[in-house]
Amino acid sequence: MPILTMPFDGPAPPTGATGPIQDRYDRQVRAFGRLAELTVAVVGLGGVGSQVVQSLAHLGVGGLLLVDPDTVTATNLNRLIGAKPADVARAATKVTVAARTVRTINPQVRVRGIAGSILDPVVWQQVRPAEVIVGAVDGHAPRWALNRLAVQYARCYLDVGVELGPAPRPEQPDDHDQEASSRVRLEAGGHLAVIRPGGPCLLCLCGYDPRLVDAELDPGLAAARRAAGYRVDDPAEPAPSVVFLNQIIAGYAVGELLNYVSLWRPPVRYLLVDAAVNGTTALDADRDPQCLACGPDSPRGLSDAAGPPSVARTTAPPAAHDAAGAPQNPNTQSSRYTSPSEPGPRNGSHHHDT
Ligand SMILES: [Zn+2]
């Protein structure tokens, strides 16, 4: 699909009855200040991304870069903010829908829509002007590309994901608890990872698996890994998705974005949200001094002196795997997390449908 790019400033906003509303930000400025100078990129405009966009328009963020290669389908309509049945009929891009949502809420926001993939080097470079990047993407490869952007240009990067699916059966079911035995068992939750300039990157936080990045970038390798018994998440595989979970995760992301701009609480590094028990767990980690993505041989802080990432393989061909047959990720070691009771972020074994 060709990349369709809208001009950053767009058409002049309508005036008259819907003209400038001087005090529209009064209630939030009292707590968080103004955001008119801020430019935020939202990459991935599905269930979570569209919620984030809607909130940022209400907040009065000055500039929005909206990135997604996809068009609206009928199954998106249960969660895609601003999408209408007519958008399905005319195969509207998600970028078009998100930009329309922003303009409807707040014509003063400068919006630029890019209907392309963050894995396209041309698109990747167009995201550079954003001071904050919200990544609401499926899969490991887009997370790798966004992490590279954040590390190379010292940007704040918030990675979000939602997980929803059947929960494993308890080993010892309680036969006396009729209510529990009739309940639908679901794993429902998500995560928020916050990458700040100078801090641990998404790979330090085990937020993606380099070997699965390779598998996603190389369709032939992905097929070979499936044939060999590896689980390779397929972003095209339909996964359950529901609007309230997206709202929860998007809410945490927007709250932390405000926290980055105007510190109002201890910063979050990695937040696990479990909607099945109404609980959250905050995790922390240090930078990995040998991290492949932000360590000594990385493009950390090089800005334009290093180019866009090559979408060729990022690691050597996979050879080692553990006894269970799962690929080993040298950066996936939950023991590095400082919260002792939690397993740490999970890679490659859950749907991340955003
Ligand atoms: Zn790192």
Residues whose N, C-alpha, C, O or C-beta is under 5 A from the ligand:
A	BS01	ZN	P200 C201 L203 C204 D288 C291 A293 C294
